[in-house]
């Protein structure tokens, strides 16, 4: 079994960004998996494989499980709680594609995603799971999806979110911005200061 990561850009995923007026929650919604076509990694997921994986995640959600995702991909299949940015609130099939709705959480990484989206940054999504790949045809079998992560446009070198995080750590007041992010989960006034700080960081990074 191989670890499989397949990214879709903001435009490929046809992402919609929606803010719930009642609880002010922010959502990303769009295509998360594409079936029946060769993707950018030269792999082909049959519609049946995609459908089975999507239905499994949808069942877990209905059964009350929390399917969490991260900002940018880790190097393994484990979900790291300190990098969680969102929760998958729904998944479904529409034609050959698997769609998902992601609720952005008020975590440090979730606040970064929220700030970037509200500042006009176009973020993509990427599935993370395991499966077998036929070397001659590129067809994927036994696909098991773990989660959907939020990522930069696939064409962007070094991934935009990772660059933001690493740049944050290298800047004079970077650690302070992270401290504010941790406090922001319970204080709306602090969230406003966080957004200003991160927008300033993005401008300073010039990436």
Phi, psi and omega in degrees: 000132179255152170282128184240129178229123183233119185258145173233134179288170177308315182286320179297321182279351181052049188289136172250135176253125187228136176248124179286122184291332184286308183249006178063017178288145180254138182233148168244133182223135178171192179287130179249332180218140179245128181256147172081006179228157177281127181270185184295341178266007180077016181255152179234121175257123178292157178299324179296318179296315180297314182299317180297317180294317180295316180296327178294314179295318179300321178294319178299320178296315179298327181280001175097008179279147176263116178262105186262149177231165185246165171273110185074160185276137167279184182266005180215189183269356182284141175270119181268117186298330181286351179243008180294133179239342186202170176231138177283116182267341180195147172218145182201163176263142173219105187066225182275358189251149174262124180257154177216154174239122184250126176266118180285127185265154179279051175262170177306314180289324177296322178295325176295315178300312181301314181296317180295316180298315181289341177269002176095006178288132180266104180261149178255188178229160181210131178281150178226126181191198180226160180175179178252142181237128175283118184298331183276328184248341183080004182285137181260134176232162178056039182286128175235116183273135177266313182193180172242127179256158174266128184224171174283174172305133182305331182283348182281124181292140175069004177063118183306310180301320180296321179296321178298313183295313181292323177295323179300317182291336184267352183269157187304315182251021183300315181296327179294321178299319178294322177299318178297321180299319181293323180287335188291343184296340183237000186226113183293325179295320178295324179300323179296318178294322179300313182301317179297319182295318183287323176299319177296322178297314181301318179295319182292327182293329179053053178238000000 
